[in-house]
Amino acid sequence: MTIAKEILATMDLFDEKLLRFDAEFIDAYLRKPLKSLMKGKPDPKSLFKVNMFLKRLASESINSQMRPNLVSVVQGDDIYENTLKDTSIDWVENYFIRAALHEIPNCILRARQLIKLNVKYPPGSKIEHYFEQACRCYIYGLNDAVAIMSRAVIEFSLKEMISYYKKDTSGHASSGHIEDLINTGIFYKLIKKDNIYISHRIRKVGNKAIHNSSISDTEARQSIRDSVKLLSNIYEKYPW
């Protein structure tokens, strides 16, 4: 993971020196003696590493000369043989580092569209795990996974809360299917009237992702926001 470590180390260095980590600024520094970047008496080997990395980062030739055609590589059965012939470059790491860096602006935009979860007390660990996965999937643009994980979050949160009411079922039981769980949650007033519609919307979008077709960005954003609202509703009061 040489490239990733170099990027992180260089970003830490820039933060330490209160410098901007952008292409224009890096290029400007490459035109000056490298010792102007760091004060004191740094280790010569470290200076050389930083210098080589900055040159590599600023070089446009990386795009045209160093990156392989990943499609042709993946289509073959000898992926390791093809990618490891030139041991001076880790082609796989190079590809994924670049893909991740290109995706970061979109990840930031999606992260800013998430809304805060407010609950009276924390849900169970399984629900927290699914909810975290749903948020991560949304940030990285995995729309179908967002819909499925949001559906799972609501299913298991209702199962958890309904279990506290088993001793007072009043003749109302749930089969465990998510639609029945929603109706049972409504019966025990775990779901407010205003949120009945969004609970079924989460269910339908999740079912669509599982059984029918892919989910759009809009549907994924709506699903994760709906799950936040419904969790805030379900866990707004103690069940005991």
Backbone hydrogen bonds, N-H to C=O, Kabsch-Sander energy under -0.5 kcal/mol:
donor,donor_aa,acceptor,acceptor_aa,energy
5,K,1,M,-2.1
6,E,2,T,-2.4
7,I,3,I,-2.5
8,L,4,A,-2.3
9,A,5,K,-2.7
10,T,6,E,-2.5
11,M,7,I,-2.3
12,D,8,L,-2.3
13,L,9,A,-2.1
14,F,10,T,-2.5
15,D,11,M,-2.4
16,E,12,D,-2.5
17,K,13,L,-1.9
18,L,15,D,-1.1
19,L,14,F,-3.1
22,D,20,R,-1.1
26,I,22,D,-2.6
27,D,23,A,-2.6
28,A,24,E,-1.9
29,Y,25,F,-1.9
30,L,26,I,-1.7
31,R,27,D,-0.8
31,R,28,A,-0.7
32,K,29,Y,-1.3
36,S,33,P,-1.9
37,L,34,L,-2.1
38,M,34,L,-0.7
47,L,43,D,-2.3
48,F,44,P,-2.4
49,K,45,K,-2.3
50,V,46,S,-2.6
51,N,47,L,-2.6
52,M,48,F,-2.7
53,F,49,K,-2.3
54,L,50,V,-2.6
55,K,51,N,-2.2
56,R,52,M,-2.1
57,L,53,F,-3.0
58,A,54,L,-2.3
59,S,55,K,-1.1
62,I,59,S,-0.8
63,N,60,E,-0.9
64,S,60,E,-0.9
65,Q,61,S,-2.8
66,M,61,S,-0.7
66,M,62,I,-1.3
67,R,62,I,-1.2
70,L,68,P,-1.2
73,V,69,N,-1.4
74,V,70,L,-3.0
75,Q,71,V,-1.9
76,G,72,S,-0.6
76,G,73,V,-0.9
79,I,77,D,-0.6
82,N,78,D,-2.6
83,T,79,I,-2.4
84,L,80,Y,-1.9
87,T,85,K,-1.0
89,I,86,D,-1.2
91,W,83,T,-0.6
91,W,89,I,-1.2
94,N,90,D,-2.7
95,Y,91,W,-2.4
96,F,92,V,-2.3
97,I,93,E,-2.8
98,R,94,N,-1.8
99,A,95,Y,-2.6
100,A,96,F,-2.6
101,L,97,I,-2.4
102,H,98,R,-2.4
103,E,99,A,-1.4
104,I,100,A,-1.1
107,C,103,E,-2.2
108,I,104,I,-2.5
109,L,105,P,-2.0
110,R,106,N,-2.4
111,A,107,C,-2.6
112,R,108,I,-1.8
113,Q,110,R,-1.1
114,L,111,A,-1.1
118,N,116,K,-0.6
119,V,117,L,-0.6
120,K,235,Y,-2.7
121,Y,235,Y,-0.8
128,E,124,G,-2.4
129,H,125,S,-2.4
130,Y,126,K,-2.2
131,F,127,I,-2.7
132,E,128,E,-2.5
133,Q,129,H,-2.0
134,A,130,Y,-2.4
135,C,131,F,-2.3
136,R,132,E,-2.6
137,C,133,Q,-2.8
138,Y,134,A,-2.0
139,I,135,C,-2.4
140,Y,136,R,-2.0
141,G,138,Y,-1.4
142,L,137,C,-3.0
143,N,141,G,-1.4
146,V,142,L,-2.0
147,A,143,N,-2.1
148,I,144,D,-2.1
149,M,145,A,-2.9
150,S,146,V,-2.5
151,R,147,A,-1.9
152,A,148,I,-2.0
153,V,149,M,-2.3
154,I,150,S,-1.9
155,E,151,R,-2.3
156,F,152,A,-2.6
157,S,153,V,-1.9
158,L,154,I,-2.2
159,K,155,E,-2.0
160,E,156,F,-2.1
161,M,157,S,-2.3
162,I,158,L,-2.9
163,S,159,K,-1.5
164,Y,160,E,-0.5
164,Y,161,M,-1.1
165,Y,162,I,-1.9
166,K,163,S,-0.8
168,D,165,Y,-1.9
169,T,166,K,-0.8
172,H,169,T,-2.5
173,A,171,G,-0.7
181,L,177,H,-2.6
182,I,178,I,-2.3
183,N,179,E,-2.0
184,T,180,D,-2.5
185,G,181,L,-2.5
186,I,182,I,-2.2
187,F,183,N,-2.1
188,Y,184,T,-2.1
189,K,186,I,-1.3
190,L,185,G,-2.9
191,I,185,G,-1.2
192,K,190,L,-0.5
195,N,192,K,-1.3
196,I,193,K,-1.1
197,Y,193,K,-0.5
199,S,195,N,-1.8
200,H,196,I,-1.7
201,R,197,Y,-1.8
202,I,198,I,-2.3
203,R,199,S,-1.6
204,K,200,H,-2.7
205,V,201,R,-2.5
206,G,202,I,-2.2
207,N,203,R,-2.4
208,K,204,K,-2.3
209,A,205,V,-2.0
210,I,206,G,-1.7
211,H,207,N,-3.0
212,N,207,N,-0.6
212,N,208,K,-1.8
213,S,208,K,-1.1
220,A,216,S,-2.3
221,R,217,D,-2.5
222,Q,218,T,-2.5
223,S,219,E,-2.4
224,I,220,A,-2.3
225,R,221,R,-2.0
226,D,222,Q,-2.6
227,S,223,S,-2.2
228,V,224,I,-1.5
229,K,225,R,-2.2
230,L,226,D,-2.7
231,L,227,S,-2.4
232,S,228,V,-2.3
233,N,229,K,-1.6
234,I,230,L,-3.1
235,Y,231,L,-2.5
236,E,233,N,-1.3
